[in-house]
Structure formats: C-alpha cells, structure tokens
C-alpha cells in the first residue's frame, strides 16, 4: 500500500507539473487598461453584454502575483479569461490594498463613497464587465437577529439607496447590470455555518431577516423609481445555502421561513449541499423557485448558482474539472442566469498553512483543468454569439439557443 501511495503521489505531481508548465505568467497577454475611470466608461458592445452564464468570483484570496491591489489583479485575471461577469464585495473592510484594510482609513465612510471615490473599486467598476454580482454590507450595519430597529432599518435603507442611485447615475448608458446581494443567508439566520442547530432559527431572527431583506429591496426599488437612467439595470438578491435540509428533511431555513415573505428580485444558491448530485441540484433550484414571490418585470428563471466549487485537498485537478462540468450541465439545463465557480484564487487555508484549494489558479500561478474548461467555453461562447448574430442580421441569439449549444460543447 505504501509503494502504491508513492507511485500515486508521483503521478499526481507529474500531472500538476504538466498543467503548471505553461503558467510562468499567471495571466494571458492583453490586459485591460491599468486604472480606467468611470467617466471613460462607454456603452458595452452587444458581444460584451451577452451572458454566457458561467463565470467565477474573487473574495479574500490568500495569495497574489502582482503589486496591484488584490481586487484589481483578480478582476483583470477574470476579464482575461474572456468573462464579462464579476462577483466581488463592497464592504467596510475591502480590497483597497494588498491586504484588507478598514475603509475609513482611506476616507471612505459609506457604500457610495466606496464605489464612487475609492480608486480600486472605481477602476474595477469601470472595467468592461457587463454583470456585477456584489455582496453589499452597509457601513455601520447592525445585526437583525434579535430584532431590526427602526433606526437600523433607516440606516440600511440609506446605505443601499445611496449606492443604488450612484450606480444608476454613473453607469447610465453603459449596458451594465448590477445585482446587490449578500453572503450565505442561512449562515446569517443560524449565526453559524453549521446546519445542526435549528434552535438558532428563532422567530426573532426570522422576522429580523425578513425586515432586513424587505428594506434592502425597497431601497433598490425606490432608487430605480427616483433616478433617471437608461442602459443600466439594477437588481437585489438574497443568498440561501441550507436548502437540502428543508427540501428533504423539512427543517427550517431561509427558503422555508423567509423567502415567501420577501419580494426579492433574484435568489443566489450557494450549492455545496447538492453540488455533487446533479438531480438533487436541479430539485433544489426548483424548490427555491417555488417559494419566490412573482415578479412580472423579470423574464426567465430568477434562481442562480452563486457558489459551487471542489477543493484540491479533496479532489484531484481532473475530478475538479469533471464535477464542475456536471454542475454546469445541470445549471444550464435548468436555466440558471449564472453559474459561478468558487473561486479564482483560493481563500481558505488550513491551520498548518496548506491551501484548501478552492481555486481556478493555484498559489503557484498554475491554471487548473477547470480554469481551462471555463476559458475555452467562454471563448467558444463569444465566437458562437458573433456567428449567430451575423447569421441573424445582427440580432443577438436567444439564451435558449445558447444553452443548447453550450450543453453540446460540454458533451464533446
């Protein structure tokens, strides 16, 4: 057994080296401009606005390869993949330097300040991304788990409203779409990442979360009503993650206790509880959708996969890729607006310093097979979109026809 383990380890090392061979430079050539300004932002092309559904994200990476601010480096790397979708964070502790620093140290005191005045965020928001999915945490946010006071509601409303009006004004005419949401809601509702303790899902916590989400939705809706804009879209979403325990075990969660009482535009599903079972994953997506309040202003599905991923400390590079393809198939078949891999660079590190390996590019700059799959699919989607548009006299192809084509590519 020991000899076999040594042989297996050597084989894995060889495979890893093969994928690293072409990764001396962590990103392809042709980077976007260094520090674009919002005023330089122009209307995105039809090709840039086309949504290929798949993508990735950047949160709290534990390494980087340049001297640039981490958010800017990772945003450039995602754009270099051929993706025009970015998921990241707006929060009081932010990627304003090589490490997270309190925003107040840079003279930033609100979400609007962060988006409008902080150089890194200003640069990233001006990059040619068409779809921004943003975890938004209000400055001075107060917990709602034991009740959401009137003062706290007014503060939350003002933070979201001011940010929303800024995005609508500054990016009017660009073709960008912004989705304002948050991290895993069931972790918030339980005040724990564990699924074990249903006693934490108290009536006070449930009502507090309902009030919090309703206030955030109202702020977004009111900003859209009050702010003249065109060629820019803005939506609000909540994120759920303990779905299978409600769906199969009838236990309490955001989906069962909160979702039917909040008029959110979209729902993000952090799908680790079903991601290894495509049939269960699709059932979970339908279960979430069944609890949504109607919203006739949105066509198509309103539930997307906001997180899925397979750490390298459990899965080989080939297994990561195969499982990612299975999730992409399931999400495309179901009709998800987005399917977002967690994440570009790993953010979880064991106590002994080893990376868990939630990555598309590892700590040595090596691109994984899953990275290559995403890049190939993104470039193929762009080529297909251009060919279909040319064949149809310039009209963009439908999402339905794209999904059929993408499912075919995944089977090749």
C-alpha positions as CSV (number, residue, x, y, z in Angstrom):
1,X,0.0,0.0,0.0
2,X,2.9,2.4,0.8
3,X,4.5,1.7,-2.5
4,X,1.2,2.3,-4.3
5,X,0.8,5.6,-2.5
6,X,4.2,6.7,-3.5
7,X,3.5,5.9,-7.2
8,X,0.1,7.7,-7.0
9,X,1.8,10.8,-5.4
10,X,4.4,10.8,-8.2
11,X,1.8,10.6,-10.8
12,X,-0.3,13.4,-9.3
13,X,2.9,15.5,-9.1
14,X,3.6,14.9,-12.8
15,X,0.0,15.9,-13.8
16,X,0.3,19.0,-11.7
17,X,3.6,19.9,-13.3
18,X,2.1,19.4,-16.8
19,X,-0.6,22.0,-16.1
20,X,1.8,24.4,-14.5
21,X,4.3,24.2,-17.4
22,X,2.5,27.0,-19.3
23,X,1.8,29.1,-16.2
24,X,5.0,31.1,-15.7
25,X,2.8,34.1,-16.3
26,X,-0.4,33.8,-14.3
27,X,-2.5,35.7,-16.9
28,X,-2.7,35.8,-20.7
29,X,-1.4,38.8,-22.6
30,X,-3.7,41.7,-23.4
31,X,-4.6,43.1,-20.0
32,X,-7.2,45.9,-19.7
33,X,-6.1,49.4,-19.0
34,X,-4.4,50.0,-15.7
35,X,-6.7,52.4,-13.9
36,X,-9.8,53.2,-16.1
37,X,-12.0,56.0,-14.8
38,X,-15.8,55.9,-14.6
39,X,-16.1,58.8,-17.0
40,X,-14.2,56.8,-19.6
41,X,-16.7,54.0,-19.4
42,X,-18.7,53.7,-22.7
43,X,-21.6,51.6,-23.8
44,X,-20.5,47.9,-23.8
45,X,-20.9,46.1,-27.1
46,X,-23.6,43.5,-27.7
47,X,-20.9,40.8,-27.5
48,X,-19.7,42.1,-24.1
49,X,-23.3,42.2,-22.8
50,X,-24.0,38.7,-23.9
51,X,-24.4,36.4,-20.9
52,X,-22.6,33.1,-21.2
53,X,-23.9,32.1,-17.7
54,X,-20.7,30.5,-16.4
55,X,-18.1,32.6,-14.5
56,X,-16.2,32.9,-11.3
57,X,-15.5,35.3,-8.4
58,X,-13.0,36.9,-6.1
59,X,-13.2,37.1,-2.3
60,X,-10.4,37.3,0.3
61,X,-7.7,35.5,-1.7
62,X,-4.8,34.2,0.4
63,X,-2.1,35.0,-2.3
64,X,-1.5,37.1,-5.3
65,X,1.2,37.6,-8.0
66,X,1.5,41.4,-8.6
67,X,1.9,44.6,-6.6
68,X,-1.5,45.8,-7.6
69,X,-4.5,45.9,-5.2
70,X,-5.9,42.4,-4.9
71,X,-9.3,43.2,-6.3
72,X,-7.8,44.9,-9.4
73,X,-5.4,42.0,-10.0
74,X,-8.1,39.4,-9.8
75,X,-10.6,41.4,-11.8
76,X,-8.1,41.7,-14.6
77,X,-7.4,37.9,-14.4
78,X,-11.2,37.2,-14.7
79,X,-11.5,39.5,-17.6
80,X,-8.5,37.8,-19.3
81,X,-10.4,34.5,-19.2
82,X,-12.9,36.1,-21.5
83,X,-15.5,36.6,-18.8
84,X,-17.6,39.8,-18.6
85,X,-19.2,38.7,-15.3
86,X,-17.6,39.7,-11.9
87,X,-18.7,38.7,-8.5
88,X,-17.0,40.5,-5.6
89,X,-17.7,42.5,-2.5
90,X,-18.5,46.0,-1.3
91,X,-17.9,46.2,2.4
92,X,-16.4,48.4,5.2
93,X,-13.3,46.1,5.1
94,X,-12.3,46.0,1.4
95,X,-9.6,45.2,-1.2
96,X,-8.2,48.7,-1.1
97,X,-4.6,47.5,-0.6
98,X,-2.6,44.3,-0.9
99,X,-4.5,43.3,2.3
100,X,-8.0,44.1,3.5
101,X,-8.0,47.4,5.4
102,X,-10.8,49.3,7.1
103,X,-12.3,51.7,4.6
104,X,-12.3,54.6,7.0
105,X,-8.5,54.6,6.8
106,X,-8.9,55.8,3.2
107,X,-11.6,58.4,4.0
108,X,-14.4,56.2,2.9
109,X,-17.4,56.2,5.1
110,X,-20.3,54.7,3.1
111,X,-21.0,52.2,0.3
112,X,-21.5,55.1,-2.0
113,X,-18.1,56.6,-1.0
114,X,-16.5,53.2,-1.7
115,X,-18.0,52.8,-5.2
116,X,-17.5,56.5,-6.2
117,X,-14.2,57.5,-4.5
118,X,-12.0,54.6,-3.6
119,X,-9.6,54.2,-6.6
120,X,-9.5,50.4,-6.8
121,X,-13.3,50.0,-6.7
122,X,-13.8,52.9,-9.1
123,X,-11.4,51.3,-11.5
124,X,-13.0,47.8,-11.3
125,X,-16.5,49.2,-11.8
126,X,-15.3,51.0,-14.9
127,X,-13.8,47.8,-16.5
128,X,-15.8,46.2,-19.3
129,X,-17.8,43.8,-17.1
130,X,-21.4,43.6,-18.1
131,X,-22.7,41.8,-15.0
132,X,-21.6,42.7,-11.4
133,X,-22.8,40.5,-8.6
134,X,-21.9,42.3,-5.3
135,X,-22.0,41.2,-1.7
136,X,-23.0,44.5,-0.1
137,X,-22.5,45.1,3.6
138,X,-23.7,48.5,4.9
139,X,-21.2,50.7,6.8
140,X,-22.4,50.6,10.4
141,X,-24.5,47.5,9.7
142,X,-26.4,46.3,12.8
143,X,-27.4,42.7,13.4
144,X,-31.1,42.0,12.9
145,X,-31.1,38.6,14.6
146,X,-32.8,39.9,17.8
147,X,-34.9,42.5,16.0
148,X,-34.3,45.1,13.4
149,X,-34.9,48.5,15.0
150,X,-36.4,51.5,13.1
151,X,-33.1,53.3,13.3
152,X,-31.2,50.3,11.9
153,X,-33.7,50.0,9.1
154,X,-33.4,53.7,8.2
155,X,-29.6,53.4,8.2
156,X,-29.6,50.2,6.0
157,X,-32.1,51.8,3.6
158,X,-29.9,55.0,3.2
159,X,-26.8,52.9,2.5
160,X,-28.4,50.8,-0.1
161,X,-30.4,53.7,-1.6
162,X,-27.4,56.0,-2.0
163,X,-25.3,53.2,-3.5
164,X,-28.1,52.3,-5.9
165,X,-28.6,55.9,-7.1
166,X,-24.9,56.3,-7.6
167,X,-24.7,53.2,-9.8
168,X,-27.7,54.2,-11.8
169,X,-26.4,57.7,-12.5
170,X,-22.7,56.9,-13.1
171,X,-23.3,53.9,-15.3
172,X,-26.4,55.1,-17.2
173,X,-25.9,54.3,-20.9
174,X,-23.2,51.7,-20.4
175,X,-25.2,48.5,-20.6
176,X,-24.0,47.2,-17.2
177,X,-26.2,45.3,-14.8
178,X,-25.7,45.3,-11.0
179,X,-27.0,42.7,-8.6
180,X,-26.8,43.7,-5.0
181,X,-26.9,40.8,-2.5
182,X,-25.1,39.2,0.4
183,X,-23.2,36.1,1.6
184,X,-24.9,32.9,2.6
185,X,-28.2,33.8,4.3
186,X,-28.6,30.5,6.2
187,X,-25.3,31.2,7.9
188,X,-26.7,34.5,9.0
189,X,-30.0,33.1,10.1
190,X,-28.4,30.5,12.2
191,X,-25.5,32.7,13.2
192,X,-23.4,29.6,12.4
193,X,-22.1,27.8,9.3
194,X,-23.4,24.5,10.8
195,X,-26.8,23.1,9.8
196,X,-27.1,21.3,13.2
197,X,-28.8,23.7,15.5
198,X,-32.4,24.6,14.4
199,X,-33.0,26.3,17.7
200,X,-30.9,29.2,16.4
201,X,-33.7,29.9,13.8
202,X,-35.8,31.8,16.3
203,X,-38.9,33.8,15.4
204,X,-37.0,37.0,16.2
205,X,-34.2,36.0,13.8
206,X,-36.7,35.1,11.0
207,X,-38.6,38.3,11.4
208,X,-35.4,40.3,11.6
209,X,-34.2,38.8,8.3
210,X,-37.5,39.4,6.6
211,X,-37.4,43.1,7.7
212,X,-33.7,43.4,6.6
213,X,-34.3,42.0,3.1
214,X,-37.5,44.0,2.6
215,X,-35.7,47.2,3.5
216,X,-32.9,46.4,1.1
217,X,-35.3,45.6,-1.7
218,X,-37.3,48.8,-1.1
219,X,-34.1,50.9,-1.2
220,X,-33.2,49.4,-4.6
221,X,-36.7,49.8,-6.0
222,X,-37.0,53.4,-4.7
223,X,-33.7,54.3,-6.2
224,X,-34.8,52.9,-9.6
225,X,-38.0,54.9,-9.3
226,X,-36.4,58.2,-8.3
227,X,-33.3,58.2,-10.5
228,X,-33.4,59.0,-14.2
229,X,-31.4,56.3,-16.0
230,X,-31.3,54.2,-19.2
231,X,-29.0,51.5,-20.5
232,X,-28.2,50.3,-16.9
233,X,-30.0,47.7,-14.8
234,X,-30.1,47.1,-11.0
235,X,-31.5,44.2,-9.0
236,X,-31.5,42.9,-5.5
237,X,-30.9,39.3,-4.4
238,X,-30.7,37.1,-1.3
239,X,-28.5,34.1,-1.0
240,X,-29.5,30.7,0.5
241,X,-27.4,27.7,1.3
242,X,-29.1,25.2,3.6
243,X,-31.6,24.1,1.0
244,X,-31.5,20.3,1.1
245,X,-32.3,20.1,4.8
246,X,-35.6,21.9,4.1
247,X,-36.3,20.2,0.8
248,X,-35.7,16.6,2.1
249,X,-35.9,16.8,5.9
250,X,-38.5,19.6,6.2
251,X,-36.3,21.6,8.6
252,X,-36.2,25.4,9.0
253,X,-34.1,27.5,6.6
254,X,-34.2,30.8,4.7
255,X,-36.1,29.1,1.9
256,X,-38.8,27.7,4.2
257,X,-39.2,30.5,6.7
258,X,-38.1,33.8,4.9
259,X,-38.3,33.6,1.2
260,X,-42.0,33.7,0.7
261,X,-42.2,36.9,2.7
262,X,-39.7,39.0,0.8
263,X,-40.2,40.4,-2.7
264,X,-36.5,39.9,-3.8
265,X,-35.7,40.1,-7.4
266,X,-33.4,37.1,-7.5
267,X,-32.0,34.3,-5.3
268,X,-28.4,33.0,-5.3
269,X,-27.9,29.4,-4.2
270,X,-24.6,28.5,-2.6
271,X,-25.0,25.0,-3.6
272,X,-22.5,22.9,-1.6
273,X,-25.2,20.7,-0.1
274,X,-26.3,19.3,-3.5
275,X,-23.4,20.1,-5.9
276,X,-22.2,16.5,-6.2
277,X,-25.7,15.3,-7.2
278,X,-27.0,16.9,-10.4
279,X,-30.5,15.6,-9.9
280,X,-30.7,16.9,-6.4
281,X,-29.2,20.2,-7.5
282,X,-31.9,20.8,-10.0
283,X,-34.6,19.8,-7.5
284,X,-33.1,22.3,-5.1
285,X,-33.2,25.1,-7.7
286,X,-36.9,24.3,-8.4
287,X,-37.6,24.1,-4.7
288,X,-36.2,27.6,-4.2
289,X,-38.0,29.0,-7.2
290,X,-41.3,27.6,-5.8
291,X,-41.1,29.9,-2.8
292,X,-40.4,33.1,-4.7
293,X,-43.0,35.9,-4.9
294,X,-43.9,36.7,-8.5
295,X,-42.1,39.4,-10.3
296,X,-43.5,40.1,-13.8
297,X,-40.7,42.6,-14.6
298,X,-38.2,39.8,-14.9
299,X,-38.3,37.2,-17.7
300,X,-37.0,33.7,-17.2
301,X,-35.5,32.0,-14.2
302,X,-34.7,34.0,-11.1
303,X,-32.5,31.5,-9.2
304,X,-28.8,31.2,-10.0
305,X,-25.9,29.2,-8.6
306,X,-23.8,31.8,-6.8
307,X,-21.3,29.3,-5.4
308,X,-20.1,25.9,-6.2
309,X,-16.5,24.5,-6.0
310,X,-14.4,21.5,-5.3
311,X,-11.3,21.9,-3.1
312,X,-8.0,20.5,-4.1
313,X,-7.5,18.9,-0.7
314,X,-10.3,16.5,-1.5
315,X,-10.5,16.4,-5.3
316,X,-7.7,15.9,-8.0
317,X,-7.5,18.6,-10.7
318,X,-9.3,16.2,-13.1
319,X,-12.0,15.5,-10.6
320,X,-12.5,19.2,-10.0
321,X,-13.0,19.7,-13.7
322,X,-15.3,16.7,-14.2
323,X,-17.5,17.8,-11.3
324,X,-17.5,21.4,-12.5
325,X,-18.7,20.2,-15.9
326,X,-21.5,18.3,-14.2
327,X,-22.7,21.4,-12.3
328,X,-22.5,23.4,-15.5
329,X,-24.7,20.9,-17.3
330,X,-27.3,20.8,-14.5
331,X,-27.4,24.6,-14.2
332,X,-27.6,25.1,-18.0
333,X,-30.3,22.5,-18.4
334,X,-32.4,24.1,-15.6
335,X,-32.0,27.6,-16.9
336,X,-29.8,29.4,-14.2
337,X,-29.0,33.0,-15.1
338,X,-25.5,32.5,-13.6
339,X,-23.3,29.5,-12.6
340,X,-20.3,30.9,-10.7
341,X,-17.3,28.8,-9.6
342,X,-15.8,29.4,-6.1
343,X,-13.3,30.9,-6.9
344,X,-10.4,32.4,-9.0
345,X,-7.8,32.2,-6.2
346,X,-8.2,30.1,-3.0
347,X,-9.3,31.9,0.2
348,X,-9.3,29.1,2.7
349,X,-6.0,27.9,4.4
350,X,-5.6,25.1,6.9
351,X,-4.0,25.7,10.3
352,X,-0.7,24.2,9.0
353,X,-0.6,26.8,6.2
354,X,-1.7,24.4,3.4
355,X,-4.2,25.8,0.9
356,X,-7.6,24.1,0.7
357,X,-7.6,24.6,-3.0
358,X,-10.9,26.4,-3.9
359,X,-9.3,27.8,-7.0
360,X,-9.1,28.0,-10.7
361,X,-5.5,29.4,-10.4
362,X,-3.4,27.9,-7.6
363,X,-0.9,29.6,-5.3
364,X,1.9,28.9,-7.7
365,X,0.1,30.5,-10.6
366,X,-0.8,27.2,-12.2
367,X,-4.1,27.1,-14.1
368,X,-6.2,24.1,-13.3
369,X,-8.2,22.0,-15.9
370,X,-11.3,23.7,-14.6
371,X,-9.8,27.1,-15.5
372,X,-9.0,25.8,-19.0
373,X,-12.6,24.5,-19.3
374,X,-14.1,27.8,-18.3
375,X,-11.8,29.7,-20.6
376,X,-12.5,27.5,-23.6
377,X,-16.2,27.7,-23.0
378,X,-16.2,31.5,-22.6
379,X,-14.2,32.0,-25.8
380,X,-16.4,29.5,-27.7
381,X,-19.5,31.2,-26.5
382,X,-18.1,34.6,-27.8
383,X,-17.4,33.0,-31.2
384,X,-20.8,31.3,-31.4
385,X,-22.5,34.5,-30.4
386,X,-20.8,36.5,-33.1
387,X,-21.5,33.9,-35.8
388,X,-25.2,33.6,-34.8
389,X,-25.6,37.4,-34.7
390,X,-24.1,37.7,-38.2
391,X,-26.4,34.9,-39.5
392,X,-29.4,36.7,-38.0
393,X,-28.7,40.1,-39.4
394,X,-27.1,41.5,-36.3
395,X,-29.8,40.3,-33.8
396,X,-28.4,38.7,-30.7
397,X,-29.1,35.0,-30.3
398,X,-31.5,33.8,-27.6
399,X,-30.4,32.4,-24.3
400,X,-32.3,29.2,-25.0
401,X,-30.4,28.6,-28.2
402,X,-27.1,29.4,-26.4
403,X,-27.8,26.9,-23.6
404,X,-28.4,24.2,-26.2
405,X,-25.2,24.9,-27.9
406,X,-23.2,25.1,-24.6
407,X,-24.6,21.8,-23.4
408,X,-23.4,20.3,-26.7
409,X,-19.9,21.7,-26.1
410,X,-19.8,20.2,-22.6
411,X,-20.5,16.8,-24.1
412,X,-17.7,16.9,-26.6
